Amino acid sequence: MLALFVFFAVIDFTDESHENWSSRSEAVTMSVYALEDSAMSIQGRISVLWGAATLLYLYGDVIAFYSPGGLQRMLDGNMGPWPVTPVLLLGVAIMMSAPAVMVALTVLLKPVASRWLNVVMGAAYIAIMLFTMVGAWRSDSYFYLYLGAVEVVLTLLVVWYALTWPRQPLLKTAWSPPAEVAR
């Protein structure tokens, strides 16, 4: 089935100029195109990774409501093992807003500041996810383990892209020898 899709996706059957086999094969050959691989800046790549991780953090929290007793714990005023307090809610709000803010800061800050902030925040969120995944392992929250593993991979990519950020020379000089030396 996939082979048929690929066959029909790359062949343009609207060209009716082919009268014989050689012109038909020429029309088929001319209508096969490769997808353009558009260049995306390193800031764009890192920003997209933060956006995807943010969505997964939110999905994990929403799915947790459907786990047995999840909604009741929230109604009882508990967040995991802790009672809900204004300070705890502020801490969670800061922790959950930071990845979303990183989407913007990654593209708005100067490259050096963006690079190091992404390394630090990426490493911090890897540690946070690994810490929370231990609790999920004990409670058989397999959905959370899956989401956590994907989030760790995404933030590892954030750190990797930030550490391998392409460099450019500080001074761009095009030296050419004087005319009398070049002869």
C-alpha positions in Angstrom: 0.0 0.0 0.0 2.8 2.4 0.9 4.6 1.6 -2.4 1.4 2.5 -4.3 1.2 5.8 -2.4 4.8 6.6 -3.2 4.4 5.6 -6.8 1.3 7.9 -7.3 2.8 10.7 -5.1 5.9 11.2 -7.3 4.4 10.6 -10.8 2.5 13.4 -12.5 -0.3 11.8 -14.6 -1.7 15.1 -15.6 0.8 15.5 -18.5 -1.0 14.1 -21.6 1.8 15.0 -24.0 3.2 11.5 -24.2 2.3 9.6 -27.3 4.7 6.7 -27.1 6.7 4.8 -24.4 9.9 6.9 -24.6 8.1 10.2 -24.1 5.9 8.7 -21.4 9.0 7.6 -19.4 10.5 11.0 -20.0 7.4 12.6 -18.5 7.6 10.3 -15.5 11.3 11.0 -15.0 10.8 14.7 -15.2 8.0 14.8 -12.6 10.0 13.1 -9.8 11.0 15.8 -7.3 13.0 15.7 -4.1 11.7 17.5 -1.1 13.5 20.7 -0.4 15.6 20.5 2.8 15.2 24.1 4.0 17.9 25.3 6.4 16.6 26.1 9.9 18.7 28.1 12.3 20.0 26.5 15.4 17.8 28.8 17.5 14.7 27.6 15.5 15.6 24.0 16.1 16.2 24.4 19.9 13.0 26.5 20.2 10.9 23.8 18.5 12.4 21.2 20.9 11.4 23.3 23.9 7.9 23.7 22.4 7.5 20.0 22.0 8.8 19.3 25.5 6.4 21.9 26.9 3.4 20.2 25.2 4.5 16.8 26.6 4.7 18.2 30.2 1.2 19.5 29.8 -0.1 16.2 28.3 1.4 14.3 31.2 -0.4 16.4 33.7 -3.7 16.1 31.9 -3.4 12.4 31.4 -2.6 12.0 35.1 -6.2 13.2 35.9 -7.5 10.0 34.3 -5.2 7.7 36.3 -7.0 5.9 39.1 -7.4 8.3 42.0 -5.7 11.2 40.1 -8.6 13.6 40.0 -9.6 12.7 43.6 -6.1 13.5 44.9 -6.4 16.9 43.2 -9.9 17.5 44.8 -8.5 16.4 48.2 -5.8 19.1 47.8 -2.8 16.9 47.2 -0.2 17.2 44.5 1.7 13.9 44.6 2.7 13.3 48.2 2.5 17.1 49.1 -0.5 19.1 50.2 -1.3 21.9 47.9 -0.2 25.3 49.2 0.1 28.7 47.5 3.9 28.4 47.7 3.8 24.9 46.1 1.5 26.2 43.3 3.9 29.1 42.6 6.8 26.7 42.4 5.0 24.5 40.0 3.9 27.5 37.9 7.6 28.6 37.7 8.8 25.1 36.9 6.1 24.6 34.2 6.4 28.1 32.6 10.2 28.0 32.2 10.2 25.6 29.2 7.6 27.7 27.5 9.6 30.8 28.1 12.7 29.1 26.7 10.8 28.9 23.4 11.0 32.7 23.2 14.3 33.3 24.9 16.1 30.9 22.6 15.4 33.1 19.6 15.3 36.5 21.4 18.6 36.4 23.3 22.1 36.9 21.8 23.6 33.6 20.7 26.1 33.3 23.5 23.5 33.9 26.2 21.0 31.7 24.5 23.5 28.9 24.1 24.5 28.8 27.8 20.9 29.3 29.1 19.8 26.3 26.9 22.7 24.2 28.3 21.8 25.0 31.9 18.0 24.8 31.5 18.2 21.7 29.4 20.4 19.9 32.0 18.1 21.1 34.8 15.0 19.7 33.1 16.7 16.4 32.3 17.4 16.1 36.1 13.9 17.1 37.0 12.4 14.6 34.6 14.6 11.8 35.8 13.7 12.6 39.4 10.0 12.6 38.7 10.3 9.4 36.7 11.5 7.5 39.8 8.1 8.2 41.5 6.3 7.2 38.3 8.1 3.9 38.2 7.0 3.1 41.8 3.3 3.9 41.0 3.1 2.0 37.7 2.4 5.2 35.7 3.7 3.8 32.4 2.3 6.8 30.4 4.4 9.1 32.6 7.5 7.0 32.1 7.0 7.1 28.3 6.3 10.8 28.2 9.3 11.4 30.6 11.6 9.4 28.4 10.6 11.4 25.3 11.0 14.6 27.3 14.5 13.6 28.4 15.4 12.8 24.7 14.1 16.2 23.6 16.0 18.1 26.3 19.1 16.1 25.6 18.8 17.3 22.0 18.4 20.9 23.4 21.7 20.5 25.3 23.4 18.8 22.3 22.4 21.5 19.8 23.4 24.2 22.3 26.8 22.6 22.9 27.4 22.1 19.1 26.1 25.6 18.2 27.8 26.5 14.9 30.6 29.1 15.2 31.6 31.8 12.9 34.9 33.7 12.8 35.0 37.0 14.8 36.9 38.7 12.0 36.1 38.1 8.4 39.1 39.1 6.2 39.7 38.2 2.7 43.4 38.6 2.2 44.9 38.7 -1.2 48.5 39.3 -2.0 49.6 42.6 -3.6 49.5 42.6 -7.4 53.3 42.5 -7.7 53.6 39.4 -5.4 50.7 37.6 -7.2 52.6 37.6 -10.6 
